[in-house]
Each structure stands twice: as structure tokens, then as C-alpha cells.
Amino acid sequence: MIALALALLVAGADPDRGAGSPWAIPATGDDTGLFLGAQLFTSVDATFVDTAPDTVLPAFRLDRLEVGGGGLWQRRLGGLWRMETIRSATPQSAFGIDGNSLLPRLRLAYGVVRGGLALAGVDVDIEARVGLVPEPWLETLERRLGARGLLPLPSERAGLLSVSDLGVTVDIDVGDGAVDVRAFVGNGEGHTELERNASKNVGAVVVVVPVVVDVLGGPLALGGQLGGRYGTLGVADVADHRAQAALFASHPRLRVGLEAAAGFGFQQRAAPRPVVAGGFVDAVIVPGWLGVALRGDTGSVDSAVVGSTTSRGLLALFCDLGLQPGATTHSHAGRARLSGGLEGVVVGVATGPVPGVPSAGRALRAFVQLEVTGLTDIVDLAARGAVDRGRR
């Protein structure tokens, strides 16, 4: 019975297993060695605000610059670090460093222990991480995106989830990603604060990919995931709980996803009930040359407040400059992508920069963005050992 249940559960391997090089040590590649990766999103845009329709604000932007690396020993022990750039001040800050300089900051830094076993003929991989670990929900769902550079997932953009936190995660992967269960315990303060209370955040994410079929020369994976967190935030131990759900379809030429997230407590206030829902479509029309991306979401920092919603929509075309995007594997993965499009924002009367004046938060943005992503081996100890053995 156990063997039959597992066989039905892992009917197909997840083709996106091991994707998401910004987050994790690659699942494929050398048994032992060191790697280095980097990712750059830079853009130029022009924003039209409803309160001043005749005024255009053009700007060059650095949306993301991250560098990092790590290593793996005998596929069992490893570690990863990743740095990001941030502005030294925010709109709520009194001042920044040397004006408002771009500064480096640690985004991820964790150690890894891996193991595995066979249960009823099905491979079960187990991985434990400790340190500054990624948010499991964002890590698992973001790998379904084909064009992450355009916008974050709705739950991240709404501020419901932090990208990383100090803590421990345990990942149980059944049948090459057909079922992925991740449990985590963390401070709850994210990667921008020290721990400020005795409580810890606990939660889990379950990803199921029950259908994988070959369509148009590539695997089509259909699945979904559920997640939740029981947490607190700040010195007052304010409730900061979360619940998420998502459905997705992944194919080399088409990626579609729907995400919904809700919260109990927001930004160290227990009363708000934030909620957000949205989706994405990334479709490759001509491989290497033309694709289209759609984004849309709507949400509120407190669903009990009338007129507190913010809605966004984005339409973009992208081109891989004639290059076939590399697979997100351990050896020389990479992509260069040029995107351009429009993004619109509509806010309710109770939200936006000036409450009661929704036109102050309504804007249309035209943009052109360049994405460059690279991942490569820098020391291949396994290959070096083979050469040395051959010489002897």
C-alpha cells in the first residue's frame, strides 16, 4: 500500500527542481567544488502621475545587483552566501549614507547538510539549512517565473513576506520534486533586524506537482502549493501570521501562476488583515527572440478598511538577444534579456501617498530593462581529482 501510494504521488518529476540559482546551491552539477553567481537588473523608465499628467519623470534605475557563491563537498556538506545592493535611505528615513548611496548588504548566508534514502523504491532527498536562509514560499514559487526581473511575486511586493530570515529550514523532497515539503523556524524579524522577542516563527510549505507531461517538445508541469506561518514581530510580540496558496503551470515556453496570500497582523500592528492576490504569465513566442509577460495583482494592507486596495498591471515584451537561455544548472548557466513595457498602478481613496487623494497614487510607467544572470564553476575539485588520478 505504501509503495502504491508513493508511486501515484510521484507520477512525474518536477522539471523546475533545482532551479532558482539566486536562492540555492544548484541541485545538478559537480559533487565537489566551488561556484560563483551574479544577477543584474538595470532599467530606464518614465513615470506619468495622475496628479501631474503633463509631467514626466525619467530615471535610470538599478533594480537588482547581487553577487554570491558557495561550495559543495561530496554532495553532502555545503554553504552559500549572497550579497545585494540597497539604498541607504527609504522614504521614511531622515537621511542616508553620503546622501542616499547604494550599499552592499548580506541577503543569504547559510550552511547545508544533505542526505537521502529510498522509501518503497522512491528517492527521498533531505536537506537542512542553518543561517540566513531564504523564505521557503518565495523560493519555491519564484522558480516558476520565467521573467523575475520584471516584478516580484505579489506576496513579496505587498510586504507580507521577507526574502530571508535567520533560522533553520528542513526540506524533504520526494520523487525528484513531485512532492516538496519545507518546514522552517526563524527569528521572524527578517534579514533587516535583530531578534527582538523570545518567540520564534514556525511554518511550512508543501509543493505538489502531480502532473508532468511532454508537450511541444518540453515537459509541462501542473501543480500547486500551500504555505502558512505562525509568527510574531517586534518587542511587543505582535501577531504576524501568514497563509498562502498558489497554482502554477510550468513549461519551457509558457509559465502561468496564480497566488493568494493573507495575513493577521502587519508591520508590528495586530489589527490589520492584509490580503493580496495576483498572477503571472510568461510566454516565449520565438525562442531566443520574442516573448510576452503579463503581471497583475490587487491587495490591501487592511481588508477591513474600505477603499484601501492597490491594483497593478504590467504588460511587457522581452528578447533574449538571440541567445538560447541557459538551464539553471551548476555549469555556466546564464541569461541576457532585454525587456520593455508598461506598468500601471491604481489606488483606492484610503491608500496611496496622500489618503483621500487617490490620483496622487495613480501612475503609468514605461520602462526598458536589461537582465543579466550568470552562474559558473570556479573550482571543480572533482574534475581536478580525476586528472590527478590519471597522472598517477
Salt bridges, closest charged atoms under 4 A:
ASP14 OD2 - ARG143 NH2 3.81
ASP14 OD2 - ARG144 NH2 2.79
ASP16 OD2 - ARG144 NH1 3.11
ASP16 OD2 - ARG255 NH1 3.08
ASP31 OD1 - ARG75 NE 2.51
ASP45 OD2 - ARG61 NE 2.55
ASP45 OD2 - ARG365 NH1 3.20
GLU66 OE2 - ARG64 NE 3.25
GLU66 OE1 - ARG82 NE 2.54
GLU66 OE2 - ARG107 NH1 3.03
GLU84 OE2 - ARG105 NH2 2.80
GLU84 OE1 - ARG107 NH1 2.75
GLU84 OE2 - HIS191 NE2 3.23
ASP125 OD2 - ARG17 NH2 2.56
GLU127 OE1 - ARG114 NE 2.63
GLU127 OE2 - ARG129 NE 2.82
GLU139 OE2 - ARG129 NH2 2.94
GLU139 OE1 - ARG182 NH1 2.90
GLU142 OE1 - ARG148 NE 3.17
GLU156 OE2 - ARG148 NH2 3.97
ASP171 OD2 - ARG182 NH2 3.44
ASP173 OD2 - ARG17 NE 3.23
ASP176 OD1 - ARG17 NH1 3.92
ASP180 OD2 - ARG143 NH2 3.55
ASP180 OD2 - ARG182 NH2 3.07
GLU189 OE1 - ARG196 NH2 3.00
GLU195 OE2 - LYS200 NZ 3.07
ASP240 OD2 - ARG229 NH2 2.73
ASP240 OD1 - ARG242 NH2 2.98
ASP282 OD1 - ARG295 NH1 2.83
ASP297 OD2 - ARG157 NH2 2.20
ASP320 OD1 - ARG337 NE 2.80
GLU343 OE2 - ARG157 NH1 3.20
GLU343 OE1 - ARG365 NH2 2.85
GLU371 OE2 - ARG335 NH2 2.92
ASP377 OD1 - HIS330 NE2 3.02
ASP388 OD1 - ARG391 NH1 3.96
